[in-house]
Amino acid sequence: MWTTFAATVGGSAAGLTGLTFIVVAFRFDVVATSREYRNRAAQTVSLFLTTTVTASLVTLPQPTWALGVELLVAAAASASLLSVLDYAARRGTSRHARPVLVVALVAFTAGIAAAGLFATLGSTNGMGFYAASSLLGLMWGVYGTWVFLTQAGTDRSNAVANVHDQPGTVPAA
């Protein structure tokens, strides 16, 4: 019953993964020199890849309990990777984890885990959690890709522009 939805979401996530690589390549000068942007890009790709992998698992003909175990493993692996990448993005700064990001990533992985728990018990009643997580992963990933395209490096650009706008200041070479 969920295979058509999963195939659609998985194909979308796979295509968006490629788009993210193009955006990162387009903004490579900024992303390559920033630990934060590199790790945030990896988070975005991880969201899309988790969505693609879980979609593949849902479309795979197998017993419901096996799907449940696989979704639980995917949720745990994704949560671990996303947490490590968030920590790495903030490492060396005084920044704390952004609450909206934490809520989005926890909701994303918790929904997959909830679907996995239901499926492990032999029920497909939890697949709505999978659907919500998949859509959240797509939306949050698109947002992340948009940030790379439109905002990566603007902090430095704005700082340089502000120096130029200050009367009596000489911009650094």
C-alpha positions in Angstrom: 0.0 0.0 0.0 2.9 2.4 0.7 5.1 1.4 -2.2 3.9 4.0 -4.6 4.4 6.8 -2.0 7.8 5.4 -1.1 8.9 5.2 -4.7 7.9 8.8 -5.4 9.5 10.1 -2.2 12.7 8.0 -2.8 13.0 9.2 -6.4 12.5 12.8 -5.3 15.1 12.5 -2.6 17.6 10.9 -5.0 17.1 13.7 -7.5 17.5 16.3 -4.8 20.7 14.7 -3.6 22.1 15.3 -7.0 20.9 18.9 -7.0 22.5 19.4 -3.6 25.9 18.3 -5.0 25.4 20.8 -7.9 24.7 23.6 -5.5 27.6 22.7 -3.3 29.9 22.6 -6.4 28.5 26.0 -7.5 29.3 27.5 -4.0 32.5 25.3 -3.5 34.7 28.3 -2.8 32.7 29.1 0.3 31.7 25.5 1.3 35.2 24.2 1.1 36.7 26.8 3.4 34.0 26.5 6.1 33.8 23.6 8.5 30.2 24.6 9.3 29.0 24.7 5.7 30.8 21.4 4.8 29.1 19.7 7.7 25.7 21.3 7.1 26.0 20.1 3.4 26.7 16.6 4.7 23.6 16.9 6.9 21.5 17.8 4.0 22.8 15.0 1.9 22.3 12.6 4.8 18.6 13.7 5.1 18.1 12.9 1.4 20.0 9.6 1.5 18.1 8.5 4.6 14.9 9.3 2.8 16.1 7.4 -0.3 17.3 4.4 1.7 14.1 4.1 3.8 12.0 4.5 0.6 13.9 1.6 -0.9 13.3 -0.5 2.2 9.5 0.2 2.1 9.3 -0.8 -1.6 11.3 -4.0 -1.1 9.0 -7.1 -0.8 9.7 -8.5 2.6 7.9 -9.4 5.9 6.6 -6.5 7.9 8.7 -7.3 10.9 11.9 -7.2 8.8 11.0 -3.8 7.4 10.5 -2.7 11.0 14.0 -3.8 12.0 15.5 -2.1 9.0 13.7 1.1 9.7 14.8 1.1 13.3 18.4 0.6 12.2 18.1 3.3 9.6 16.7 5.7 12.2 19.4 5.0 14.7 22.2 5.4 12.0 20.7 8.6 10.7 20.2 10.1 14.1 23.8 9.3 15.0 25.2 10.7 11.8 23.1 13.9 11.9 24.1 14.5 15.5 27.8 14.0 14.8 27.5 16.4 11.8 25.7 19.0 13.8 28.4 18.8 16.5 31.1 19.1 13.9 29.5 22.1 12.3 29.4 23.9 15.7 32.9 22.7 16.8 35.3 25.6 17.6 32.5 28.1 17.9 30.4 29.3 20.8 27.2 28.4 19.0 24.7 26.2 20.7 22.5 23.8 18.7 19.7 25.6 17.0 16.4 24.5 18.6 14.5 24.4 15.3 17.2 22.2 13.7 17.2 19.9 16.7 13.4 19.6 16.6 13.4 18.9 12.9 16.1 16.3 13.0 14.6 14.5 16.1 11.2 14.5 14.5 12.7 13.2 11.2 14.4 10.2 12.9 11.7 9.6 15.5 9.1 9.2 12.8 11.1 6.6 11.0 11.8 4.9 14.3 8.1 4.9 15.2 7.1 3.4 11.8 9.9 0.8 12.4 8.5 0.0 15.9 5.0 -0.6 14.6 6.3 -2.7 11.7 8.5 -4.8 14.0 5.2 -5.6 15.9 3.7 -6.7 12.6 1.5 -3.6 12.0 1.6 -1.1 9.1 -0.5 1.4 11.1 2.7 3.4 11.8 3.5 4.1 8.2 2.0 7.6 8.6 5.0 8.4 10.8 7.2 7.2 7.9 5.3 9.4 5.5 5.6 12.5 7.7 9.3 11.9 8.3 9.9 11.5 4.6 8.2 14.7 3.7 10.0 16.5 6.6 13.3 15.2 5.3 12.6 16.4 1.8 11.4 19.9 3.0 14.3 20.4 5.4 16.8 19.2 2.9 15.5 21.6 0.2 15.7 24.4 2.8 19.3 23.4 3.5 20.2 23.4 -0.1 18.5 26.8 -0.6 20.6 28.2 2.3 23.8 27.0 0.6 22.7 28.6 -2.7 21.6 31.9 -1.3 23.4 32.5 2.0 26.7 30.6 2.0 29.5 33.2 2.5 27.2 36.2 3.0 28.5 36.6 6.5 32.0 37.4 5.2 30.6 39.4 2.3 28.4 41.5 4.7 31.4 42.1 7.0 33.5 43.3 4.1 30.7 45.5 2.8 30.2 47.0 6.3 33.9 47.9 6.5 33.6 49.6 3.1 30.6 51.6 4.3 32.4 52.9 7.4 33.7 56.4 6.9 37.5 56.7 7.4 38.2 52.9 7.3 40.6 51.2 4.9 39.5 47.8 3.8 42.0 45.0 4.4 43.7 43.6 1.3 
